[in-house]
Amino acid sequence: MPTQPALNRRILHTEWSLGWGGQEIRILREMEAFRARGWHMQLVCREASTISKRAIESGFQVSHLPFKSAFHLPTVFGLAQLIRRERIDLVHTHSSVDGWVGGMGAKLAGVPMVRSRHLSSPVRRGLNSKIVYDLLPEAVISSGRHIRDHLVQDGGCHPERQYSVPAGADTSIFHPGVSVDGLRASFGFAETDQIIGIVAVLRSWKGHEILLEAFMTLAKEMPQARLLIVGEGPQRPTLQRRIQEAGLEGRAVLTGHRTDVANVMKIMNVCVLPSLKNEATSQVLPQAMLVGTPVVSSSAGGLTEVVADGVWGRVVPPGDVPALAQALREVFAQPELTQKMALRAREHALEELTFETQIDRTEAVYRKLLS
């Protein structure tokens, strides 16, 4: 917890997205953490969004605006009025559309704005990027060091306004002592089965199909190999069909959305994140590390900031099925080395990748702008 008392300031988060994934989860978790520290947190978003429903359920004051486009003036003026009416001290934006709208609304209302950059996709140097990442915001919080460096070196942004705050995991939830009683059996797995797992929204760029192809190879070599796919999303029908076509029903299981992620991670022999692109850093990898589960990751985006190859886990090129299959073979063929890396990974996560550290770093940015 911070050594300084709460400033009793009012923070307004904005989010254009209708969906529910890592970005939206991070926003809501940060709002909950800051509320626990004595800050007043509000959200403005689209009425049909999942984050609206979840934030209301969590007891937050939620306002709705249309966010029809980045330059939708009724939303800009409506947001400025909301900021003044609610006596907001700082606006924190997260997506492209609300980054523009939130920035302009904050300027009209005369309050500072923080812009978060959650994705690792390149930002083109040009006037638009200069405005939204350098002129509108007083600070930009990137989800990884490589994103911050890219905005400075390639985007032409002022370095003193750029901050790197990787996502962290909650040590009260993700720890080696989580219960696993009966969990393997609930998925139809035996205690001796070797479980390869992935926890991610079922989106194409998360690399589920790459992992499934690698698993098809391993399944022929390792009779006890099992695949556990945790999450929900648009790729589910495709993955289900491929599992059926490969005759892997019972060996590859789609769990759907789970609320007991820490417990499920604990029964995995290895947790894999084979993302193809767009990864800033990861919320899943620190979670697995803190639970004590070995990890294999692709090198997409900023994932190598979380997993150093051969130190805290194994890293493979994005989309490389043979390399991923080989890395997974090594996990099971070299158990002592795998366990040593898992122990080092947990120590690393405790030092750098906890949720408490994430909130401390974000709060430091807020305090600097509000001092």
BELKAGI-V329382 format. One record per residue. RES is the residue in three letters. PHI is phi in whole degrees, -180 to 180 (none if undefined). Layout:
RES:PHI ; RES:PHI
//
This chain:
MET:none ; PRO:-70 ; THR:-80 ; GLN:-88 ; PRO:-70 ; ALA:-63 ; LEU:-85 ; ASN:55 ; ARG:-96 ; ARG:-107 ; ILE:-110 ; LEU:-113 ; HIS:-90 ; THR:-122 ; GLU:-150 ; TRP:-82 ; SER:-61 ; LEU:-92 ; GLY:-84 ; TRP:-139 ; GLY:-152 ; GLY:-58 ; GLN:-64 ; GLU:-68 ; ILE:-62 ; ARG:-62 ; ILE:-58 ; LEU:-66 ; ARG:-65 ; GLU:-66 ; MET:-60 ; GLU:-65 ; ALA:-67 ; PHE:-68 ; ARG:-60 ; ALA:-65 ; ARG:-91 ; GLY:99 ; TRP:-87 ; HIS:-95 ; MET:-119 ; GLN:-131 ; LEU:-133 ; VAL:-124 ; CYS:-159 ; ARG:-84 ; GLU:-62 ; ALA:-84 ; SER:-77 ; THR:-68 ; ILE:-64 ; SER:-60 ; LYS:-61 ; ARG:-67 ; ALA:-68 ; ILE:-63 ; GLU:-61 ; SER:-85 ; GLY:89 ; PHE:-90 ; GLN:-77 ; VAL:-122 ; SER:-115 ; HIS:-119 ; LEU:-134 ; PRO:-72 ; PHE:47 ; LYS:-69 ; SER:-161 ; ALA:-64 ; PHE:-120 ; HIS:-78 ; LEU:-61 ; PRO:-58 ; THR:-70 ; VAL:-58 ; PHE:-69 ; GLY:-64 ; LEU:-68 ; ALA:-60 ; GLN:-64 ; LEU:-62 ; ILE:-60 ; ARG:-67 ; ARG:-63 ; GLU:-90 ; ARG:55 ; ILE:-70 ; ASP:-96 ; LEU:-156 ; VAL:-108 ; HIS:-123 ; THR:-103 ; HIS:-136 ; SER:-118 ; SER:-61 ; VAL:-65 ; ASP:-73 ; GLY:-63 ; TRP:-70 ; VAL:-61 ; GLY:-64 ; GLY:-65 ; MET:-69 ; GLY:-64 ; ALA:-66 ; LYS:-62 ; LEU:-62 ; ALA:-86 ; GLY:77 ; VAL:-122 ; PRO:-71 ; MET:-129 ; VAL:-108 ; ARG:-111 ; SER:-93 ; ARG:-117 ; HIS:-94 ; LEU:-99 ; SER:-100 ; SER:-61 ; PRO:-61 ; VAL:-104 ; ARG:-74 ; ARG:-68 ; GLY:169 ; LEU:-63 ; ASN:-59 ; SER:-64 ; LYS:-60 ; ILE:-68 ; VAL:-78 ; TYR:-112 ; ASP:-140 ; LEU:-96 ; LEU:-72 ; PRO:-86 ; GLU:-82 ; ALA:-154 ; VAL:-122 ; ILE:-105 ; SER:-97 ; SER:-84 ; GLY:-169 ; ARG:-64 ; HIS:-66 ; ILE:-70 ; ARG:-58 ; ASP:-63 ; HIS:-63 ; LEU:-64 ; VAL:-77 ; GLN:-78 ; ASP:-103 ; GLY:-93 ; GLY:71 ; CYS:-87 ; HIS:-68 ; PRO:-64 ; GLU:-70 ; ARG:-100 ; GLN:-105 ; TYR:-130 ; SER:-109 ; VAL:-133 ; PRO:-65 ; ALA:-68 ; GLY:-120 ; ALA:-112 ; ASP:-81 ; THR:-71 ; SER:-77 ; ILE:-105 ; PHE:-103 ; HIS:-155 ; PRO:-66 ; GLY:-89 ; VAL:-65 ; SER:-74 ; VAL:-128 ; ASP:-57 ; GLY:72 ; LEU:-72 ; ARG:-59 ; ALA:-63 ; SER:-65 ; PHE:-98 ; GLY:84 ; PHE:-104 ; ALA:-89 ; GLU:-63 ; THR:-90 ; ASP:-69 ; GLN:-104 ; ILE:-96 ; ILE:-99 ; GLY:-125 ; ILE:-140 ; VAL:-122 ; ALA:-171 ; VAL:-59 ; LEU:-79 ; ARG:-115 ; SER:-60 ; TRP:-80 ; LYS:-78 ; GLY:85 ; HIS:-59 ; GLU:-68 ; ILE:-64 ; LEU:-64 ; LEU:-64 ; GLU:-64 ; ALA:-63 ; PHE:-66 ; MET:-58 ; THR:-68 ; LEU:-67 ; ALA:-61 ; LYS:-74 ; GLU:-94 ; MET:-124 ; PRO:-59 ; GLN:-95 ; ALA:-70 ; ARG:-134 ; LEU:-121 ; LEU:-117 ; ILE:-106 ; VAL:-103 ; GLY:140 ; GLU:-134 ; GLY:162 ; PRO:-67 ; GLN:-84 ; ARG:-56 ; PRO:-59 ; THR:-64 ; LEU:-66 ; GLN:-61 ; ARG:-65 ; ARG:-67 ; ILE:-63 ; GLN:-65 ; GLU:-63 ; ALA:-85 ; GLY:69 ; LEU:-106 ; GLU:-60 ; GLY:96 ; ARG:-96 ; ALA:-119 ; VAL:-121 ; LEU:-95 ; THR:-88 ; GLY:75 ; HIS:-68 ; ARG:-127 ; THR:-97 ; ASP:-102 ; VAL:-60 ; ALA:-60 ; ASN:-65 ; VAL:-66 ; MET:-60 ; LYS:-66 ; ILE:-83 ; MET:-75 ; ASN:-79 ; VAL:-157 ; CYS:-109 ; VAL:-115 ; LEU:-129 ; PRO:-95 ; SER:-54 ; LEU:-95 ; LYS:-169 ; ASN:70 ; GLU:-78 ; ALA:-77 ; THR:-124 ; SER:-137 ; GLN:-85 ; VAL:-71 ; LEU:-62 ; PRO:-60 ; GLN:-62 ; ALA:-63 ; MET:-59 ; LEU:-68 ; VAL:-72 ; GLY:101 ; THR:-87 ; PRO:-59 ; VAL:-128 ; VAL:-129 ; SER:-134 ; SER:-80 ; SER:-97 ; ALA:-64 ; GLY:56 ; GLY:-103 ; LEU:-65 ; THR:-73 ; GLU:-72 ; VAL:-94 ; VAL:-121 ; ALA:-88 ; ASP:-59 ; GLY:80 ; VAL:-110 ; TRP:-111 ; GLY:167 ; ARG:-115 ; VAL:-124 ; VAL:-130 ; PRO:-65 ; PRO:-60 ; GLY:78 ; ASP:-93 ; VAL:-63 ; PRO:-59 ; ALA:-65 ; LEU:-67 ; ALA:-61 ; GLN:-67 ; ALA:-61 ; LEU:-70 ; ARG:-58 ; GLU:-65 ; VAL:-55 ; PHE:-88 ; ALA:-81 ; GLN:-124 ; PRO:-62 ; GLU:-67 ; LEU:-64 ; THR:-59 ; GLN:-68 ; LYS:-62 ; MET:-65 ; ALA:-65 ; LEU:-67 ; ARG:-65 ; ALA:-64 ; ARG:-65 ; GLU:-61 ; HIS:-61 ; ALA:-65 ; LEU:-65 ; GLU:-82 ; GLU:-124 ; LEU:-126 ; THR:-92 ; PHE:-63 ; GLU:-60 ; THR:-64 ; GLN:-58 ; ILE:-69 ; ASP:-57 ; ARG:-68 ; THR:-67 ; GLU:-63 ; ALA:-62 ; VAL:-66 ; TYR:-57 ; ARG:-63 ; LYS:-62 ; LEU:-74 ; LEU:-98 ; SER:-77
//
